[in-house]
Amino acid sequence: MGSRITLLTAAIFFIFSSGCRQNETTGGRAEEAGEKVSIRGMVEDGQGSLVVLEELGARELIPLDTVVCDESGAFEISISASSVAFYVLRFGSLGRVTLLMEPGESAYFSAVLDQSDSHEIKGSPGSELLQELSREHKKTLEALGEITRKNMEMVSTPGYSTLKPQLDRRYDSITSGFRDYSLRFIHSHSGSLSILVALYNMYGQQLPVFDPGKDFEAYKLVDSLLHPAYAGFEAVDLLHAQVKEAESFIHEAPAETAFQKGEIAPDFVSSRTDGTQMALSELRGEYVLLSFWAGWSRLSRDENPILRMAMERYGKYPFRILQVSLDDDRDVWTGAIREDGLVWDHVGDLRRWETPVANLYRIEKIPSNLLIDPSGRIVETDLFGETLLEKLDSIFSDYKE
């Protein structure tokens, strides 16, 4: 997707990723008729301290109630609620916990004063899911923070040029792992509003887990899961409107923003693992699956068994696979080829996202696949999994005995 989509869909980020405006109305919202949402809790060392409950809207935090912990640190908050909502529970100077509660739910909360990661929530399924997600997110941020600190410590040392690629690979491995975890979370809890938080999570300022330009399919997925069930929920409606607007840009985008079926696939020359040169045009006369991947990419590695299956089924026909690597470490690249049993053509320039072939084909995510016919024209794009095998089966059905 082009930069127009990236800029547009960046507007999707709301309170979960970029913070929000505090509603200064001291009295909070007027209570709406409905069932009670109750939170009982215990804040260790929190006697006499304040506990604040706010509703987490798409654009602002709405104060709801403030209570004082008793001499044992216990507190209780009860409000009327007419629908499911996100809430923020604040305690002490550091504590901030996001909750997701349905009308009629009663949750139990425990924490240690001024220890932001000490909390435990029970009795509210949505809040427990957010707690699970938050803990995984926190572990990821701590691991990334350690890499950042190591990078800063070593930047002026003689061995930094060797260490830097290792740190980059470690960083990519961690972020890729958390992205995969977040996708699994979304699929596993498809009926819960908690997946909005998984979608909008950030690694830091301007560093989303799901980049709108490269991971737009994730935004479409969450929209398709939530909008039918939660139309009218402000954050869901906001996501739905932005997805639809972004899709209209994609639909109206000029042809040069992406290669289309029927176009001639641009030729290129790149380096094999042994350093010799290979051109795409050398494979003219056969069907070619042009696959962009990287040894450090977990999603790419997960797709490789499908490619092996494709080669086993159709390798006896005029079919070849040419994989273009977006690695920057030869050992990682060749090690992944060996470990995954990828017995076909491989090229790469060890320049990561600056790989000229990736720029030529406007690749913004990996894995990415294009199927090219014997005349050099693009047959199909974004072929993965069973869809790829079904397409190849239809093509080579006439070749079968």
Contacts in CASP RR format, 6 or more apart in sequence:
PFRMAT RR
TARGET T0000
AUTHOR 0000-0000-0000
METHOD contacts of the structure
MODEL  1
MGSRITLLTAAIFFIFSSGCRQNETTGGRAEEAGEKVSIRGMVEDGQGSL
VVLEELGARELIPLDTVVCDESGAFEISISASSVAFYVLRFGSLGRVTLL
MEPGESAYFSAVLDQSDSHEIKGSPGSELLQELSREHKKTLEALGEITRK
NMEMVSTPGYSTLKPQLDRRYDSITSGFRDYSLRFIHSHSGSLSILVALY
NMYGQQLPVFDPGKDFEAYKLVDSLLHPAYAGFEAVDLLHAQVKEAESFI
HEAPAETAFQKGEIAPDFVSSRTDGTQMALSELRGEYVLLSFWAGWSRLS
RDENPILRMAMERYGKYPFRILQVSLDDDRDVWTGAIREDGLVWDHVGDL
RRWETPVANLYRIEKIPSNLLIDPSGRIVETDLFGETLLEKLDSIFSDYK
E
1 213 0 8 1.000
1 214 0 8 1.000
1 216 0 8 1.000
1 250 0 8 1.000
1 257 0 8 1.000
1 258 0 8 1.000
1 364 0 8 1.000
2 213 0 8 1.000
2 253 0 8 1.000
2 257 0 8 1.000
2 362 0 8 1.000
2 364 0 8 1.000
4 249 0 8 1.000
4 253 0 8 1.000
5 212 0 8 1.000
5 213 0 8 1.000
5 216 0 8 1.000
5 246 0 8 1.000
5 249 0 8 1.000
5 250 0 8 1.000
5 253 0 8 1.000
6 211 0 8 1.000
6 212 0 8 1.000
6 213 0 8 1.000
8 212 0 8 1.000
8 242 0 8 1.000
8 245 0 8 1.000
8 246 0 8 1.000
8 249 0 8 1.000
9 212 0 8 1.000
9 213 0 8 1.000
9 216 0 8 1.000
9 219 0 8 1.000
9 242 0 8 1.000
9 243 0 8 1.000
9 246 0 8 1.000
10 212 0 8 1.000
11 242 0 8 1.000
12 200 0 8 1.000
12 212 0 8 1.000
12 219 0 8 1.000
12 238 0 8 1.000
12 239 0 8 1.000
12 242 0 8 1.000
12 243 0 8 1.000
13 200 0 8 1.000
13 208 0 8 1.000
14 20 0 8 1.000
14 58 0 8 1.000
14 59 0 8 1.000
14 200 0 8 1.000
14 235 0 8 1.000
14 238 0 8 1.000
15 56 0 8 1.000
15 57 0 8 1.000
15 58 0 8 1.000
15 59 0 8 1.000
15 60 0 8 1.000
15 61 0 8 1.000
15 235 0 8 1.000
16 196 0 8 1.000
16 197 0 8 1.000
16 200 0 8 1.000
16 201 0 8 1.000
17 200 0 8 1.000
17 201 0 8 1.000
17 202 0 8 1.000
17 208 0 8 1.000
18 202 0 8 1.000
20 56 0 8 1.000
20 57 0 8 1.000
20 58 0 8 1.000
20 59 0 8 1.000
20 60 0 8 1.000
20 61 0 8 1.000
21 59 0 8 1.000
21 60 0 8 1.000
21 61 0 8 1.000
22 60 0 8 1.000
22 61 0 8 1.000
23 60 0 8 1.000
23 61 0 8 1.000
23 62 0 8 1.000
23 63 0 8 1.000
25 62 0 8 1.000
25 63 0 8 1.000
26 63 0 8 1.000
27 63 0 8 1.000
28 62 0 8 1.000
28 63 0 8 1.000
28 64 0 8 1.000
29 55 0 8 1.000
29 62 0 8 1.000
29 64 0 8 1.000
31 79 0 8 1.000
31 80 0 8 1.000
32 80 0 8 1.000
32 81 0 8 1.000
32 82 0 8 1.000
33 80 0 8 1.000
33 82 0 8 1.000
34 80 0 8 1.000
34 81 0 8 1.000
34 82 0 8 1.000
34 103 0 8 1.000
35 80 0 8 1.000
35 81 0 8 1.000
35 82 0 8 1.000
35 103 0 8 1.000
35 104 0 8 1.000
36 78 0 8 1.000
36 79 0 8 1.000
36 80 0 8 1.000
36 81 0 8 1.000
36 103 0 8 1.000
36 104 0 8 1.000
36 106 0 8 1.000
37 78 0 8 1.000
37 79 0 8 1.000
37 80 0 8 1.000
37 81 0 8 1.000
37 85 0 8 1.000
37 87 0 8 1.000
37 101 0 8 1.000
37 102 0 8 1.000
37 103 0 8 1.000
37 104 0 8 1.000
37 105 0 8 1.000
37 106 0 8 1.000
38 76 0 8 1.000
38 77 0 8 1.000
38 78 0 8 1.000
38 104 0 8 1.000
38 105 0 8 1.000
38 106 0 8 1.000
38 107 0 8 1.000
39 53 0 8 1.000
39 76 0 8 1.000
39 77 0 8 1.000
39 78 0 8 1.000
39 89 0 8 1.000
39 99 0 8 1.000
39 106 0 8 1.000
39 107 0 8 1.000
39 108 0 8 1.000
39 109 0 8 1.000
40 74 0 8 1.000
40 75 0 8 1.000
40 76 0 8 1.000
40 106 0 8 1.000
40 107 0 8 1.000
40 108 0 8 1.000
40 109 0 8 1.000
41 74 0 8 1.000
41 75 0 8 1.000
41 76 0 8 1.000
41 108 0 8 1.000
41 109 0 8 1.000
41 110 0 8 1.000
42 72 0 8 1.000
42 73 0 8 1.000
42 74 0 8 1.000
42 75 0 8 1.000
42 109 0 8 1.000
42 110 0 8 1.000
42 111 0 8 1.000
43 49 0 8 1.000
43 51 0 8 1.000
43 69 0 8 1.000
43 73 0 8 1.000
43 75 0 8 1.000
43 91 0 8 1.000
43 92 0 8 1.000
43 110 0 8 1.000
43 111 0 8 1.000
43 112 0 8 1.000
43 113 0 8 1.000
44 73 0 8 1.000
44 110 0 8 1.000
44 111 0 8 1.000
44 112 0 8 1.000
44 113 0 8 1.000
44 118 0 8 1.000
45 73 0 8 1.000
45 112 0 8 1.000
45 113 0 8 1.000
45 114 0 8 1.000
46 69 0 8 1.000
46 73 0 8 1.000
46 91 0 8 1.000
46 92 0 8 1.000
46 113 0 8 1.000
47 69 0 8 1.000
47 70 0 8 1.000
47 71 0 8 1.000
47 72 0 8 1.000
47 73 0 8 1.000
48 68 0 8 1.000
48 69 0 8 1.000
48 70 0 8 1.000
48 71 0 8 1.000
48 73 0 8 1.000
49 68 0 8 1.000
49 69 0 8 1.000
49 73 0 8 1.000
49 91 0 8 1.000
49 92 0 8 1.000
49 113 0 8 1.000
50 66 0 8 1.000
50 67 0 8 1.000
50 68 0 8 1.000
50 69 0 8 1.000
50 90 0 8 1.000
50 91 0 8 1.000
50 92 0 8 1.000
51 66 0 8 1.000
51 67 0 8 1.000
51 68 0 8 1.000
51 69 0 8 1.000
51 75 0 8 1.000
51 77 0 8 1.000
51 89 0 8 1.000
51 90 0 8 1.000
51 91 0 8 1.000
52 63 0 8 1.000
52 65 0 8 1.000
52 66 0 8 1.000
52 89 0 8 1.000
52 90 0 8 1.000
52 91 0 8 1.000
53 63 0 8 1.000
53 64 0 8 1.000
53 65 0 8 1.000
53 66 0 8 1.000
53 77 0 8 1.000
53 79 0 8 1.000
53 87 0 8 1.000
53 88 0 8 1.000
53 89 0 8 1.000
53 90 0 8 1.000
54 61 0 8 1.000
54 62 0 8 1.000
54 63 0 8 1.000
54 64 0 8 1.000
54 87 0 8 1.000
54 88 0 8 1.000
54 90 0 8 1.000
55 61 0 8 1.000
55 62 0 8 1.000
55 64 0 8 1.000
55 85 0 8 1.000
55 86 0 8 1.000
55 87 0 8 1.000
55 88 0 8 1.000
56 85 0 8 1.000
56 86 0 8 1.000
56 87 0 8 1.000
56 88 0 8 1.000
56 98 0 8 1.000
57 85 0 8 1.000
57 86 0 8 1.000
57 234 0 8 1.000
57 235 0 8 1.000
58 234 0 8 1.000
58 235 0 8 1.000
58 238 0 8 1.000
59 234 0 8 1.000
61 88 0 8 1.000
64 77 0 8 1.000
64 79 0 8 1.000
64 87 0 8 1.000
65 77 0 8 1.000
65 79 0 8 1.000
67 75 0 8 1.000
67 76 0 8 1.000
67 77 0 8 1.000
68 75 0 8 1.000
69 75 0 8 1.000
81 101 0 8 1.000
81 102 0 8 1.000
81 103 0 8 1.000
81 104 0 8 1.000
82 103 0 8 1.000
83 103 0 8 1.000
83 233 0 8 1.000
84 100 0 8 1.000
84 101 0 8 1.000
84 102 0 8 1.000
84 103 0 8 1.000
84 193 0 8 1.000
84 230 0 8 1.000
84 233 0 8 1.000
85 100 0 8 1.000
85 101 0 8 1.000
86 98 0 8 1.000
86 99 0 8 1.000
86 100 0 8 1.000
86 193 0 8 1.000
86 235 0 8 1.000
87 98 0 8 1.000
87 99 0 8 1.000
87 100 0 8 1.000
87 101 0 8 1.000
88 96 0 8 1.000
88 97 0 8 1.000
88 98 0 8 1.000
88 99 0 8 1.000
89 96 0 8 1.000
89 97 0 8 1.000
89 99 0 8 1.000
89 109 0 8 1.000
90 96 0 8 1.000
90 97 0 8 1.000
91 97 0 8 1.000
91 111 0 8 1.000
91 113 0 8 1.000
92 113 0 8 1.000
92 114 0 8 1.000
93 114 0 8 1.000
94 114 0 8 1.000
94 115 0 8 1.000
94 116 0 8 1.000
95 111 0 8 1.000
95 114 0 8 1.000
95 115 0 8 1.000
95 116 0 8 1.000
95 119 0 8 1.000
96 116 0 8 1.000
97 109 0 8 1.000
97 111 0 8 1.000
97 119 0 8 1.000
97 121 0 8 1.000
98 127 0 8 1.000
98 130 0 8 1.000
98 134 0 8 1.000
98 197 0 8 1.000
99 107 0 8 1.000
99 121 0 8 1.000
99 124 0 8 1.000
99 126 0 8 1.000
99 127 0 8 1.000
99 130 0 8 1.000
100 124 0 8 1.000
100 126 0 8 1.000
100 127 0 8 1.000
100 129 0 8 1.000
100 130 0 8 1.000
100 192 0 8 1.000
100 193 0 8 1.000
100 194 0 8 1.000
101 107 0 8 1.000
101 124 0 8 1.000
101 126 0 8 1.000
101 127 0 8 1.000
102 124 0 8 1.000
102 126 0 8 1.000
105 123 0 8 1.000
105 124 0 8 1.000
106 123 0 8 1.000
106 124 0 8 1.000
107 121 0 8 1.000
107 122 0 8 1.000
107 123 0 8 1.000
107 124 0 8 1.000
107 127 0 8 1.000
108 121 0 8 1.000
108 122 0 8 1.000
108 123 0 8 1.000
109 119 0 8 1.000
109 120 0 8 1.000
109 121 0 8 1.000
110 119 0 8 1.000
110 120 0 8 1.000
111 118 0 8 1.000
111 119 0 8 1.000
111 120 0 8 1.000
112 118 0 8 1.000
117 138 0 8 1.000
119 131 0 8 1.000
120 131 0 8 1.000
121 127 0 8 1.000
121 128 0 8 1.000
121 131 0 8 1.000
122 128 0 8 1.000
125 192 0 8 1.000
126 192 0 8 1.000
126 193 0 8 1.000
126 194 0 8 1.000
129 189 0 8 1.000
129 192 0 8 1.000
129 194 0 8 1.000
130 194 0 8 1.000
130 197 0 8 1.000
133 182 0 8 1.000
133 185 0 8 1.000
133 194 0 8 1.000
133 197 0 8 1.000
133 198 0 8 1.000
133 201 0 8 1.000
136 178 0 8 1.000
136 181 0 8 1.000
137 178 0 8 1.000
137 201 0 8 1.000
140 174 0 8 1.000
140 175 0 8 1.000
140 178 0 8 1.000
140 203 0 8 1.000
141 203 0 8 1.000
141 204 0 8 1.000
143 174 0 8 1.000
144 171 0 8 1.000
144 174 0 8 1.000
144 175 0 8 1.000
144 203 0 8 1.000
147 167 0 8 1.000
147 170 0 8 1.000
147 171 0 8 1.000
147 174 0 8 1.000
150 163 0 8 1.000
150 167 0 8 1.000
151 164 0 8 1.000
151 167 0 8 1.000
154 160 0 8 1.000
154 163 0 8 1.000
157 163 0 8 1.000
165 328 0 8 1.000
165 329 0 8 1.000
168 328 0 8 1.000
169 296 0 8 1.000
169 328 0 8 1.000
169 329 0 8 1.000
169 332 0 8 1.000
172 296 0 8 1.000
172 297 0 8 1.000
173 296 0 8 1.000
173 298 0 8 1.000
175 203 0 8 1.000
175 209 0 8 1.000
176 296 0 8 1.000
176 297 0 8 1.000
176 298 0 8 1.000
176 299 0 8 1.000
177 298 0 8 1.000
178 209 0 8 1.000
179 209 0 8 1.000
179 210 0 8 1.000
179 215 0 8 1.000
180 298 0 8 1.000
180 299 0 8 1.000
182 198 0 8 1.000
182 199 0 8 1.000
182 201 0 8 1.000
182 209 0 8 1.000
182 210 0 8 1.000
183 218 0 8 1.000
185 194 0 8 1.000
185 195 0 8 1.000
185 198 0 8 1.000
186 195 0 8 1.000
186 198 0 8 1.000
186 199 0 8 1.000
186 218 0 8 1.000
186 221 0 8 1.000
186 222 0 8 1.000
186 225 0 8 1.000
189 195 0 8 1.000
190 225 0 8 1.000
191 225 0 8 1.000
191 226 0 8 1.000
191 229 0 8 1.000
193 226 0 8 1.000
193 230 0 8 1.000
193 233 0 8 1.000
193 235 0 8 1.000
193 236 0 8 1.000
195 222 0 8 1.000
195 225 0 8 1.000
195 226 0 8 1.000
196 222 0 8 1.000
196 226 0 8 1.000
196 235 0 8 1.000
196 236 0 8 1.000
196 239 0 8 1.000
198 209 0 8 1.000
199 209 0 8 1.000
199 210 0 8 1.000
199 218 0 8 1.000
199 219 0 8 1.000
199 222 0 8 1.000
199 239 0 8 1.000
200 208 0 8 1.000
201 208 0 8 1.000
201 209 0 8 1.000
201 210 0 8 1.000
202 208 0 8 1.000
202 209 0 8 1.000
203 209 0 8 1.000
210 218 0 8 1.000
210 219 0 8 1.000
212 219 0 8 1.000
212 246 0 8 1.000
213 364 0 8 1.000
214 364 0 8 1.000
214 365 0 8 1.000
215 365 0 8 1.000
216 246 0 8 1.000
219 239 0 8 1.000
219 242 0 8 1.000
219 243 0 8 1.000
219 246 0 8 1.000
220 243 0 8 1.000
220 247 0 8 1.000
222 239 0 8 1.000
223 236 0 8 1.000
223 239 0 8 1.000
223 240 0 8 1.000
223 243 0 8 1.000
226 233 0 8 1.000
226 236 0 8 1.000
226 239 0 8 1.000
227 236 0 8 1.000
227 237 0 8 1.000
227 239 0 8 1.000
227 240 0 8 1.000
230 236 0 8 1.000
231 237 0 8 1.000
231 240 0 8 1.000
257 362 0 8 1.000
258 362 0 8 1.000
258 381 0 8 1.000
259 265 0 8 1.000
259 266 0 8 1.000
259 361 0 8 1.000
259 362 0 8 1.000
259 370 0 8 1.000
259 378 0 8 1.000
259 381 0 8 1.000
260 378 0 8 1.000
261 378 0 8 1.000
261 379 0 8 1.000
261 380 0 8 1.000
261 381 0 8 1.000
262 377 0 8 1.000
262 378 0 8 1.000
262 379 0 8 1.000
263 377 0 8 1.000
263 378 0 8 1.000
264 376 0 8 1.000
264 377 0 8 1.000
264 378 0 8 1.000
265 280 0 8 1.000
265 290 0 8 1.000
265 370 0 8 1.000
265 372 0 8 1.000
265 376 0 8 1.000
265 377 0 8 1.000
265 378 0 8 1.000
266 280 0 8 1.000
266 360 0 8 1.000
266 361 0 8 1.000
267 279 0 8 1.000
267 280 0 8 1.000
267 281 0 8 1.000
268 279 0 8 1.000
268 280 0 8 1.000
268 356 0 8 1.000
268 357 0 8 1.000
268 360 0 8 1.000
269 277 0 8 1.000
269 278 0 8 1.000
269 279 0 8 1.000
270 277 0 8 1.000
270 278 0 8 1.000
270 324 0 8 1.000
270 347 0 8 1.000
270 348 0 8 1.000
270 349 0 8 1.000
270 356 0 8 1.000
270 357 0 8 1.000
271 277 0 8 1.000
271 278 0 8 1.000
271 347 0 8 1.000
271 348 0 8 1.000
271 349 0 8 1.000
272 278 0 8 1.000
272 345 0 8 1.000
272 346 0 8 1.000
272 347 0 8 1.000
273 330 0 8 1.000
273 333 0 8 1.000
273 334 0 8 1.000
273 337 0 8 1.000
273 346 0 8 1.000
278 322 0 8 1.000
278 345 0 8 1.000
278 347 0 8 1.000
280 288 0 8 1.000
280 290 0 8 1.000
280 322 0 8 1.000
280 372 0 8 1.000
283 320 0 8 1.000
283 322 0 8 1.000
283 345 0 8 1.000
284 374 0 8 1.000
284 375 0 8 1.000
284 376 0 8 1.000
285 318 0 8 1.000
285 374 0 8 1.000
285 375 0 8 1.000
285 376 0 8 1.000
286 318 0 8 1.000
286 319 0 8 1.000
286 320 0 8 1.000
286 374 0 8 1.000
287 317 0 8 1.000
287 318 0 8 1.000
287 319 0 8 1.000
287 320 0 8 1.000
287 371 0 8 1.000
287 372 0 8 1.000
287 373 0 8 1.000
287 374 0 8 1.000
287 379 0 8 1.000
287 392 0 8 1.000
287 395 0 8 1.000
288 319 0 8 1.000
288 320 0 8 1.000
288 321 0 8 1.000
288 322 0 8 1.000
288 371 0 8 1.000
288 372 0 8 1.000
288 376 0 8 1.000
289 307 0 8 1.000
289 310 0 8 1.000
289 319 0 8 1.000
289 320 0 8 1.000
289 321 0 8 1.000
289 322 0 8 1.000
289 369 0 8 1.000
289 370 0 8 1.000
289 371 0 8 1.000
289 372 0 8 1.000
289 383 0 8 1.000
289 388 0 8 1.000
290 322 0 8 1.000
290 324 0 8 1.000
290 361 0 8 1.000
290 369 0 8 1.000
290 370 0 8 1.000
290 371 0 8 1.000
290 372 0 8 1.000
291 307 0 8 1.000
291 321 0 8 1.000
291 322 0 8 1.000
291 323 0 8 1.000
291 324 0 8 1.000
291 367 0 8 1.000
291 368 0 8 1.000
291 369 0 8 1.000
292 323 0 8 1.000
292 324 0 8 1.000
292 326 0 8 1.000
292 357 0 8 1.000
292 358 0 8 1.000
292 361 0 8 1.000
292 363 0 8 1.000
292 366 0 8 1.000
292 367 0 8 1.000
292 368 0 8 1.000
292 369 0 8 1.000
293 300 0 8 1.000
293 301 0 8 1.000
293 303 0 8 1.000
293 304 0 8 1.000
293 323 0 8 1.000
293 324 0 8 1.000
293 325 0 8 1.000
293 326 0 8 1.000
293 366 0 8 1.000
293 367 0 8 1.000
294 300 0 8 1.000
294 325 0 8 1.000
294 326 0 8 1.000
294 327 0 8 1.000
294 333 0 8 1.000
294 336 0 8 1.000
294 352 0 8 1.000
294 366 0 8 1.000
295 301 0 8 1.000
295 325 0 8 1.000
295 327 0 8 1.000
295 332 0 8 1.000
295 333 0 8 1.000
295 335 0 8 1.000
295 336 0 8 1.000
296 327 0 8 1.000
296 329 0 8 1.000
296 332 0 8 1.000
297 326 0 8 1.000
297 366 0 8 1.000
297 367 0 8 1.000
299 366 0 8 1.000
299 367 0 8 1.000
300 366 0 8 1.000
300 367 0 8 1.000
301 336 0 8 1.000
301 340 0 8 1.000
303 367 0 8 1.000
303 384 0 8 1.000
303 385 0 8 1.000
304 340 0 8 1.000
304 341 0 8 1.000
304 342 0 8 1.000
305 340 0 8 1.000
306 384 0 8 1.000
306 385 0 8 1.000
306 388 0 8 1.000
306 389 0 8 1.000
307 321 0 8 1.000
307 323 0 8 1.000
307 342 0 8 1.000
307 344 0 8 1.000
308 340 0 8 1.000
308 341 0 8 1.000
308 342 0 8 1.000
309 389 0 8 1.000
310 319 0 8 1.000
310 321 0 8 1.000
310 388 0 8 1.000
310 389 0 8 1.000
310 392 0 8 1.000
311 319 0 8 1.000
311 321 0 8 1.000
311 343 0 8 1.000
311 344 0 8 1.000
313 389 0 8 1.000
313 392 0 8 1.000
313 393 0 8 1.000
314 392 0 8 1.000
314 396 0 8 1.000
317 396 0 8 1.000
317 399 0 8 1.000
318 374 0 8 1.000
319 392 0 8 1.000
319 396 0 8 1.000
320 344 0 8 1.000
320 345 0 8 1.000
321 344 0 8 1.000
321 345 0 8 1.000
322 344 0 8 1.000
322 345 0 8 1.000
322 346 0 8 1.000
322 347 0 8 1.000
323 342 0 8 1.000
323 344 0 8 1.000
323 345 0 8 1.000
323 346 0 8 1.000
323 347 0 8 1.000
324 347 0 8 1.000
324 348 0 8 1.000
324 355 0 8 1.000
324 357 0 8 1.000
324 358 0 8 1.000
325 333 0 8 1.000
325 346 0 8 1.000
325 347 0 8 1.000
325 348 0 8 1.000
325 350 0 8 1.000
325 355 0 8 1.000
326 352 0 8 1.000
326 353 0 8 1.000
326 355 0 8 1.000
326 358 0 8 1.000
326 363 0 8 1.000
326 366 0 8 1.000
327 333 0 8 1.000
327 336 0 8 1.000
327 348 0 8 1.000
327 350 0 8 1.000
327 352 0 8 1.000
328 350 0 8 1.000
328 351 0 8 1.000
328 352 0 8 1.000
329 350 0 8 1.000
330 350 0 8 1.000
333 346 0 8 1.000
333 348 0 8 1.000
333 350 0 8 1.000
336 342 0 8 1.000
337 346 0 8 1.000
347 357 0 8 1.000
348 355 0 8 1.000
348 357 0 8 1.000
349 355 0 8 1.000
349 356 0 8 1.000
349 357 0 8 1.000
361 368 0 8 1.000
361 370 0 8 1.000
367 384 0 8 1.000
368 381 0 8 1.000
368 382 0 8 1.000
369 381 0 8 1.000
369 382 0 8 1.000
369 383 0 8 1.000
369 384 0 8 1.000
369 388 0 8 1.000
370 378 0 8 1.000
370 380 0 8 1.000
370 381 0 8 1.000
370 383 0 8 1.000
371 378 0 8 1.000
371 379 0 8 1.000
371 380 0 8 1.000
371 381 0 8 1.000
371 383 0 8 1.000
371 388 0 8 1.000
371 391 0 8 1.000
371 392 0 8 1.000
372 378 0 8 1.000
372 379 0 8 1.000
373 379 0 8 1.000
379 391 0 8 1.000
379 395 0 8 1.000
380 391 0 8 1.000
383 391 0 8 1.000
END
